[in-house]
Amino acid sequence: MFDGFRLDFVDVGEVRLRVRHGGNGPAVLLVHGHPRTHTTWWGVAASLAEAGYSVVCPDLRGYGESSVPPDRPDHSQASKRAMAADLAALMEILGHSRFHAVGHDRGGYVVQRLALDYPARVGRAVILGDVPIGEALARCDARFATAWWHWFFMGQPAPLAERLIAADADAWYELDPGAMGEENYADAARAVASPAVQHAMCEDYRAGLGVDRRADDADRAAGRQITGPLLVLWGEKDDLAGLYDHDVLGVWRPWAPQVTGHAVSTGHHMAEEAPGKLSAILISFLSGS
């Protein structure tokens, strides 16, 4: 994995991020989701580097081997705004004043926040498998609550979720080395076995139900939008499209006037299930073709 990439730990202020980066050319930031680490991108990162991009793959704060910030009463230490600020600082430190950003799952919310909070820095944005948190919660119905019940379980006050997850972490996370690749699996499994990471990931969800939703609601009320090109992809075998009556782009249009997107013939973890297919789509979009 990551042949020719450099592994660093970079202080960005409140936290220290583990990051792999390599390649030369326009910068692309790849942001993982829950419960993965940056190694989820191993197949995609290699393809982008070969296509002439500088590729940056960090572990988000609280995930993988990045540091875990101290808790705040409102869980804002795990907010997507705080995570986006980390990544904006990281890219500046690495010499990338402007960059494209791709985010999956929880990382998609971070990319949304990057594009909203740092519009002069983000070129093209790609979000995989998400609608905005504020939209998801505003539209929540029995279908959503049944399918994505883990949002509300992990969002309960500590330490309820942490205790139940720790009782059988393997069963909860359901990591599959055959599907993920052995090295990617080993990295993710090592991370999710950590009580500190388990707690930080629950804090991510607690922030999602509170400060993150309020940030989205404030943006909508103010009419803030993602002004650059946005590509939204989702898996045909995933449940996102069904939750939004097969109109995912309709959910996104008020947020991003230049949004395009489509389903991909994968499940939820498309970077692991179809890295070649996803890489080809990303290269085409990021090049403007």
HELIX and SHEET records of a PDB file:
HELIX    1   1 HIS A   38  TRP A   41  5                                   4    
HELIX    2   2 TRP A   42  GLU A   50  1                                   9    
HELIX    3   3 SER A   76  ALA A   78  5                                   3    
HELIX    4   4 LYS A   80  ILE A   93  1                                  14    
HELIX    5   5 ARG A  106  ASP A  117  1                                  12    
HELIX    6   6 ILE A  133  ALA A  138  1                                   6    
HELIX    7   7 ALA A  142  ALA A  147  1                                   6    
HELIX    8   8 HIS A  150  MET A  154  1                                   5    
HELIX    9   9 LEU A  160  ALA A  167  1                                   8    
HELIX   10  10 ALA A  169  TYR A  173  1                                   5    
HELIX   11  11 PRO A  177  MET A  180  1                                   4    
HELIX   12  12 GLU A  182  VAL A  192  1                                  11    
HELIX   13  13 PRO A  195  ALA A  207  1                                  13    
HELIX   14  14 GLY A  208  ASP A  212  3                                   5    
HELIX   15  15 ARG A  213  ALA A  222  1                                  10    
HELIX   16  16 LEU A  240  LEU A  243  1                                   4    
HELIX   17  17 VAL A  248  TRP A  252  1                                   5    
HELIX   18  18 MET A  270  GLU A  273  1                                   4    
HELIX   19  19 PRO A  275  LEU A  286  1                                  12    
SHEET    1   A 8 ARG A   6  ASP A  11  0                                        
SHEET    2   A 8 ARG A  16  GLY A  22 -1                                        
SHEET    3   A 8 SER A  54  PRO A  58 -1                                        
SHEET    4   A 8 ALA A  27  VAL A  31  1                                        
SHEET    5   A 8 PHE A  99  HIS A 104  1                                        
SHEET    6   A 8 VAL A 122  LEU A 128  1                                        
SHEET    7   A 8 LEU A 230  GLY A 235  1                                        
SHEET    8   A 8 VAL A 259  VAL A 264  1                                        
END                                                                             
